[in-house]
Amino acid sequence: MDRPGVRVSRMLEHLQVLRGLWSEGEFSFSGEHYRIDALDGTPAPHAIGGPPILIGGGAPRLLRAAGALADIVGVNASIHSGEIDQAAAHDGLAERIDEKVSWVRDGAGDRFDDLELNAWLAAAELTDDPSVPAMLAELFGTDVESFRSSPLALVGSESDCAEQLHERRERWGYSYHVIPGDRAHDFAPLVQRLTGT
């Protein structure tokens, strides 16, 4: 497998190729990884320009590129080890997310307000038990307040979680969060509560 920088470069070129092929008429491209000469991308996508593109990550280069090229940006922790360990948890704390959103803003320029931001939840639990956030904070290697303010986690009562989501929308602009599949049914009442807000 190529090193991460090469994979990112190839993905960013691939995105330019897709955008070009989804536009009207012939498309040409010459990059480090792709070369296309006068290709008319068929079949055409349902909408000119193709479907919305989501790029998610946690590193400066990728988030700046996502700001410039994507429609939806997943602003997340960097997971260098390949696991949600304490280093990743600390990279997803509020102060780090402030910096990461600034990288997206740098890349997006004037189009920042047109972007949709999302966060992937590493920990999601609807509970009235105050020991659960404390236990998870310990696993993440941080204090409860820092844990609860991280967009990597959504833990607490339904009203607590609703408040956390509103705060994240106000602070960072997150418009949706990716809930682990095994928790989707549990969060249905919260989704219903927030619909239209």
C-alpha positions, -999 to 999 in steps of 0.1 A, spaced: 0 0 0 13 35 -8 21 59 19 -8 82 31 5 113 12 5 94 -21 -30 80 -15 -43 115 -6 -27 130 -38 -43 102 -59 -77 108 -43 -76 145 -49 -67 140 -85 -94 114 -88 -119 139 -75 -108 164 -102 -113 137 -128 -148 128 -115 -158 165 -115 -145 169 -150 -162 138 -163 -195 148 -147 -195 182 -164 -208 187 -199 -186 180 -229 -152 165 -234 -127 165 -205 -89 164 -205 -66 160 -175 -29 155 -170 -17 148 -135 7 127 -116 -17 97 -113 -42 102 -141 -41 112 -177 -73 117 -197 -76 131 -233 -108 145 -246 -131 120 -229 -169 127 -227 -180 111 -195 -210 89 -202 -235 80 -189 -241 115 -176 -250 118 -139 -285 126 -130 -275 162 -121 -249 182 -139 -218 183 -118 -226 149 -103 -235 139 -67 -223 158 -37 -187 148 -27 -178 141 9 -142 142 20 -134 135 56 -102 136 76 -82 153 103 -49 165 88 -42 200 75 -36 191 38 -66 170 35 -90 194 53 -77 224 32 -82 204 0 -117 192 12 -126 229 18 -116 237 -18 -130 207 -36 -158 189 -16 -194 197 -10 -194 180 25 -164 180 48 -160 155 76 -139 173 102 -126 145 124 -96 134 145 -65 121 128 -62 84 134 -25 78 128 -25 44 145 -56 32 127 -75 30 160 -95 54 181 -68 55 208 -60 83 233 -39 102 207 -69 102 183 -92 112 211 -70 141 221 -69 152 184 -107 154 185 -110 177 215 -127 211 210 -95 232 207 -81 209 180 -115 210 161 -113 248 162 -80 245 143 -92 219 119 -123 240 109 -99 269 103 -80 247 78 -113 239 60 -121 276 60 -86 284 46 -92 259 17 -128 270 11 -123 307 10 -156 324 -1 -174 291 -5 -171 281 32 -207 290 39 -219 267 11 -202 236 27 -218 211 49 -197 199 78 -201 165 95 -186 146 124 -181 109 129 -190 98 164 -166 74 180 -187 72 211 -225 76 211 -248 67 240 -281 80 252 -281 75 289 -292 92 321 -264 74 340 -238 101 349 -211 74 353 -211 66 316 -195 99 304 -170 96 332 -160 61 322 -157 70 286 -137 101 294 -113 79 313 -110 56 283 -103 86 261 -77 98 285 -94 131 293 -117 148 317 -155 146 315 -160 183 303 -134 179 275 -149 146 265 -184 160 263 -173 190 243 -156 168 217 -176 162 185 -162 126 185 -186 118 214 -223 123 220 -231 109 254 -258 118 279 -296 122 282 -317 130 252 -319 167 263 -281 168 270 -273 154 236 -297 178 219 -280 207 236 -245 193 227 -255 191 190 -269 226 190 -237 239 206 -216 221 180 -237 236 152 -232 271 166 -194 267 173 -183 248 143 -212 246 118 -217 208 120 -250 200 104 -250 163 109 -232 136 128 -225 100 117 -239 77 144 -225 41 147 -249 18 129 -256 -3 161 -268 29 178 -290 43 151 -323 29 165 -314 42 200 -309 77 186 -342 78 167 -360 98 194 -332 124 194 -334 127 156 -371 131 158 -367 158 185 -342 177 164 -361 175 131 -367 209 117 -345 227 143 
